Amino acid sequence: MSNKSIELNLGIDFGTQFTKVCVRDTSLESSWVVVFSNNNSSLDEALILSKVGICSDGTLLAGLTKSEWERQLKPHISIDYIKMRLANLDLIEEGNQYPSDSIQTFVETDLNIAENLENICAYYLSCVIHKTKLWISKNNSDLFKNQTIDWSANVGVPVKYCDSKSLYRFKKVLCLAWLLSESKPVKFYDLQEKMTQLRQIISYDQIPCFAIPEIAAGIYSYTNSRQAVPNNVYIFFDIGSGTLEGASFRFWKENEMPKIDFYSAEVEPLGVNALVKWVNNQVLGSGVQIEYDITENNHKLLKEIEILSRDIVNSYSLYRGDFIANKFKVAVNAINKRLQENLPPQIEKLLYLILRQHSITRQVAKVITSCQLKNRTHFKQSPNLVIFLGGGGRESEYYQDTITSTHAAFNHHRADIPPYEVKEIPFPEGNLDMRGVESSYFHRFAVAYGLSIPEAEVPEVKLPSRFPIQPLTPFRPITPEIGRYPDDNSSM
């Protein structure tokens, strides 16, 4: 009896702090979340730290959940933000790189150079792939009975980077990781040697690995639903741990085939943990709680910001400049003036959080106004502008309030930008098994779910560089034919 063949596609949401994976049985058109524990279906066990450790003896650590990482001996070198470091290799040329610390040298090896960073990221992704396949074989053993598995994988790339050389680099690293996962080394110098061998024999086009725009993947559950309205323009912000990614897009159909046109995309280091780290660095040694306030204590935090903003407006009413997103329109230079005073750490913290509101709203405004410049007709005709929020920071009222307040802070009503309408990304009922993780966390797995859908089944995507700014229609005054004055001076 010959074996049947089954196609399984891995959707790898390579996040700044955590990586999530969904796997899809393409014949059944059904996906499920990978939970890297046999006894626990909690959210934490479905999140792999996007971090690589190198111990003093060269032993490598990667592909671990937070609890697994904490059970390890502290490595000699911990390398975080590996995804953004990889993107930086191309973005530095464009002067648009993500800020990150330099990695310390390991036994006279510079880990910051391109090839070594690629090796580190390939090793990390190989651990994720290897761990995912092991979990699937243990928890879905029926799939392997008398069947041959045809594997493939997609990795997510911020849509802004898809318009740069980063797209090819991410695909190349995933292909290397795919081969590396079959015989994963455990020591740093073994990795270097193995990667040199793989680079000499690899044929990237022959490996079923692809790089896909993350936000495109994040909204596939919407574009595949009955709620999606063709020809509408939408905004999506993915509030991650390290970054805030925003994009605008139009969903449309041609001969019943779905298509997505991206008009604008911006990625900034304004995610939850990046924001916390920045504020902590400003309020040195204060010990004030920040992450809890942003993620759990939202109502109290926003109330404190409101009271402080009102006080600043009353005290520094003469200061003008760029306004921050809250109902009082606090000027940035008024905040900076207040920071020059001798203040308790709690007030300093609030002031820096207000300044970060300004950074967030500038990004939001840039995404939306760039979109408007490329599709003026939609903005003139639509009663509202739909905004989707995703990522781990989706539930934070601090981010929700800041993003939605951009309309007032930037006077978007005067620019013919309709009111914002925040919507939930619909859960793909019948197409996704959360494997015990609460469905309320779907916003954290929306990108991984979209990435699990093979490239051949997803809408065709066009990136922002394909769409030029539409010129304004020039104003032409109409001169009435009846009652015109002659061109000479006879009427004078």
Secondary structure, DSSP 8 states (H G I E B T S, - for coil): ---EEEEEEEEEEE-SSEEEEEEEETTTTEEEE--S-SS---GGGG-EE--EEE-TTSBEE-S-BHHHHHTS---SEEE--HHHHHHHHHHGGGT----------BTTB-TTSHHHHHHHHHHHHHHHHHHHHHHHHHH-GGGGTTEEEEEEEEEEE-TTGGGSTHHHHHHHHHHHHHHHGGG---BHHHHHHHHHHHHHH--GGGS-EEEEEHHHHHTHHHHTSTT--TTEEEEEEEE-SS-EEEEEEEEEEETTEEEEEEEEEEEES-SHHHHHHHHHHHSTT-----HHHHHT-HHHHHHHHHHHHHHHHHHSTT--SSB-SSTT--BHHHHHHHHTS---HHHHHHHHHHHHHHHHHHHHHHHHHHHHHH-HHHHHH-S-EEEEEESTTTT-HHHHHHHHTHHHHTTGGGGT---EEEE-----TTTEE-TTS-GGGHHHHHHHHHHHS-GGGS-EEE-GGG--------------STT---SSSTT-
